[in-house]
Amino acid sequence: MFLKTNILTFETSKPLKPVDYLHEILVPEAIIRLIIQDFNGKLSLEEAREIMKNSADFGAYIYND
């Protein structure tokens, strides 16, 4: 989506490649916002990051990552 619209380009994603920016920045930020939404907005960004970090091992185990 972002890659085909020229919203996310090599210039706007520097120093990362657009696909790396998508995976390393945009996806984690979207996940953090969804976690906050699941808690009805009652979490801070830092608390949501901590939940994301703590659930990574569980996700890897369940999905054989």
Number of C-alpha atoms within 10 A of each C-alpha: 7 11 12 8 8 11 12 17 17 15 10 13 16 10 10 15 14 20 16 12 18 17 11 12 13 13 12 14 16 11 14 22 17 14 20 19 13 11 10 9 12 12 16 12 15 10 14 21 19 12 14 16 11 11 11 12 12 11 12 10 9 9 8 7 8
